[in-house]
Amino acid sequence: MLWTAAGVVVLGFLLALEVAARHYGLPGPLTTQVQEVVLPPKSGFLLYGSMALMMVVLTRRERFIAAGTAIGIDIVFLLARWACDIKVTHGHHPFGNGALWVILGCAVIAVTRRTGQDRVLLLKGVGLALLLVAGRKTGDTWLLITSKTRLMVLDQYVATADHALGNPSWLVGRVVKASGPFGFHLLDLVYGQLAVAAVIVTMYQLRHVAAERRFPDHHLVRTFLLIGLLGPAIYMIFPVVGPIFAYGAGTDHWPSPDLGPEALPTVHWAVADLWPGTAPPLNTPHPMPFDAFTPRNCMPSLHTAWATAIFIHSRKGPRALRFAGAFWLIATICATLGFGYHYGADLIAGAVFTLTIEAALRAHARGWERSGIQLVAYGATVFAALLMSYRYLPMEMARHPWAFGPLLILAMLSVIYGYLRTTRAWEPTLAPARQLEPQPEPA
């Protein structure tokens, strides 16, 4: 009953987003997902990552069959497009259809050929894979809605508050620009394939599912999906487009991997073309109108939030996985700032946002003990205080950077400390083995 209710809620949410997207004359998340059954997909890597995630519930033999089937279907699609002279447009991939076919095929097999616990387990694996893909499609639709409904943006407030942190986007932007093509393409790869990194960490966490016939109480995908569900709601409350749009020339020289075939034109409504060469002037901020196609997806930085979640969940893995998690977090921070997609204040809010969600999920798995409730309440309070200070105290923050800069960092560190202290106390402790005293030999 619980899984059925959750499925109905998710389907209703997707239908609502579909209707909203159609209202603006564009396909919604359900339409774009159905199109990828046949048309070249925009999320080829993600589709194969989702299939790999589903395969944690399969046996080793079934995994080989599933992977081989997906590759074979993609080869057939590739040959058919070549024979019909169908070009794969920019922003799409020539592969990925096969993975989606295998995921849908496993759903059919679960309903028609499996029974009992085997059916439930396979359907959970399929649902997990489809939820990961649907999360990406839902995010694209949310970004469309923010650009159409939030015509005034608050970039001047965040840019002013960012003076307290030393304008890190301008600083890192110059460094990335000086690093040349190698640095840019490396960060571009990390920034664009964040979901693939999440799949790798999740596959490690779920590696025993097939043997144990059950999923663990908490894993990375739950955090990922909740971040993607709640984050866009903050976009609607605090719409911000980012330095490269509000203070730069748009993405003409800094292409985003998320853009489709319709590349965004140069933004003509920017305050000035200052990024990354010149820091923004210190003037009294005010809401400013902006175009109707640039997403208001800065506050908080969800890329930072997701990379933080990957880092947290990779801590219990082997050394290579821990190193990869740390690298992905550092590279994502450099990319979000260096590409001009976020201000430093966005990143602080994104880290606090993730830790609060992660604490809530872990507290829920433990039955909402007092320590968990206190941690979640504290994280939510700090997050709300950050947003309020960015909106109502930006001039004071900019005029007193040596006071407010450390305060912002300390606020984030206090949430990190509270999270580490609370979650470590939740870890089971193993009592040391009692040493047996030697017995005297019988006379």
C-alpha positions, 0 to 999 in steps of 0.5 A: 500500500505504501509503494502504491501510494508513493507511485500515485503521488509521483505520477500526479506530480509528473502529470501536474508538471506536464500540464504546466509545461504544455501551458507554455507550449513545450513538452513536459517530463512524461512526453520527453521520456516517452520520446526517448524510447525511439528518438535520440535521448538527451540523457544517454549516459544517465539512462545507462547509469539508471540501468546499472542501478536497476541491475543491482537486483539481478543475478550476475547472469541476468546482468550480462544478458541485460547489458548485452541486450541494451548494447544490441538494441542501441546498435540496431537504432544506430544502424537504422538512423544511419540507413535513414540518414537521421542526424543526431542533433547537438545536445542529444546522444546516439545511444541510450534507447537500449538501456531504456528498453531494457528497464521497461522490459524488466518491468514487464518481466516483473509483472508477467514472469515473477511472483512474490518477493522476486516481483517486488524486488525487481519492481523496486529496481525498475522504479529506482531507475525510472525515478532517477531519469524522471528526476532529471526530466522533472528538473528541466521542466522546473527550470522552464517554469522558473523562467516563465513565472519569475520575471524579477530576479534577486541577483543584485542582492546575492552579488552584494552579499557575496562581497563578504566572501570576496566575490569567489565566482569572479576569482575562480572564473579568472583561474578557470579562464587562465587554465585554458581548454584542459581545465575547462573541459575537465570541469565541464565533464565533472559538472555535466556527469554528476548523476553518473557519479551518483550512480557509481556510489549508489551501486557500491551501497546497493552491491548486496541487494541481490544476495540479501533480497532487500534494499538498505534503509538509506542510500544516496538515491533517496537524498538525490531525489529529495534534493531535486524535489525540494530545491526548485521550490526554493528557486521559486521563492528566491529566483537568481540567474547567476553571475554569467547571466546577470553580470556577463555575456551569457553562455556563448563562451561558457557552454553548459552541458545541460543546454539542448539544441536550442542554445541560449542567446546572449543575455541582453538584460544583464547589469553589465558585462563584468564577469569574470574580469571586474567585480560588481560595484557596491550599489544598493541592490534591487530586484531587476527584470530578466528574460523569460528563458534563463533558468532561475536556478542558483539559490541554493546551488543544487550541483553543490548539494548533490556533490556534497551528498555524493561526498557524504555517501562515499565516506564508507567506501574503499579508498578509491571511492572516497578519493573520487567523492572528494574530487567530485565535490572539489571539482563541482565547486570549482565548476559552479564558480568558475563557469559563473553559474553560481555565487559563493553564497549559493554554495554555502546555502547548498551545503547546509541544504544537503546536510539538513535533508540528509539528517532528516532522512537518517533521522526518519530511518531511526524513528525521529529521535530527539537528537535527529529532530534537533539537528534537522531543526537547526539546519533548517533554521540556519538555511532560512537565516542565510536566505533572509540575510542575503535578501535583507542584509546584503549591504551590511554584509558587503560593508563589513566583510571581515565580520559577515564573511567569517559568520557565513563560514561559521554558520555552515561549519556549525551545521557540519559539526552538528551533523558529524557529531549526531550521526557518529553518535548513531553509529553502532559501537562494537564492545571490545572483546573481553580477554579471558584470564588464564586458568591455573593448570591442575596440580 
